[in-house]
Amino acid sequence: MARNIQSLERAAAMLRLLAGGERRLGLSDIASSLDLAKGTAHGILRTLQHVGFVEQDEVSGRYQLGAELLRLGTTYLDVHELRARALVWTDDLARSSGESVYLGVLHQQGVLIVHHVFRPDDSRQVLEVGAMQPLHSTALGKVLAAYDPVAHSEALEADRSAFTERTVCDPDAFERILDVTRARGYAADVEETWEGVASIAAPVHDRRRMPVGAVGVMGAVERLQRDGELRPELVAAVRDCARSVSRDLGARRF
């Protein structure tokens, strides 16, 4: 019988630990949990970091799973509960709205796109699964920052760059936007990240009522707005989609 490769087993155990524990873990925590010498653990982490499977926070030095894991293919994504629960509802939202639909989660001071449904027309589109969006200027990011305390802190700590003349960078103004987002239950981005592009997003919660992601539509401003205002039927459709995904995740009172 062929012998298992010990270094691969240790790397797999490390990835499982990072996936199932705290958001970020330090070298000592990882080494202690897996009963490894610090030097051994550091060598494995460095290799995993090199291939993008692990990322290290520059400030704290702690480690977390890397976005490259999401780029390995749909096999991994299909077992991602959030995405699996959202598949039917995001397809329905794309059909009813006629726009592209995105499902995003917090990752490395940004929004990681874990699911993308194309706009239901014949236009040429690029799959954006694995892409990153900023927290402070996109609808998905504002929703996460409004409902997730960790996302809120990371949005304030991040470099809030101005992508257009409409981008809100001032921390006090940004906080007011988050207050409005929580009050009305959705966020909007009208040419704050890309000229001519608007988006609407709402939060997804799990059975503990914890925010686990955000879902939204994105498209041309002239399609998402009517008479200078977001189309209310699109806002309602996005919120309904988010509530449906939340219910499928076990959330109540949605």
Buried (B, 14 or more C-beta within 10 A) or exposed (E): EEEEEEEEEBBEBBBEBBEEEEEBBBBEBBBEBBEBEEEEBBBBBEEBBEEBBBBBBEEEEBBBBBBBBBEEEEEEBEEBEBBBBBBEBBBBBBEBBBBBBBBBBBBBBBBBBBBBBBBBEEEEEEEBBBBBBBBBBBBBBBBBBBBBEEBBEBBBEBEBEEBBEEBBEEEEEBBEBBEBBBEEBBBBBBBBBBEEBBBBBBBBBBEEEEBBBBBBBBBEBEBBBEEEEBBEEBBEBBBBBBBBBBBBBEBEEB
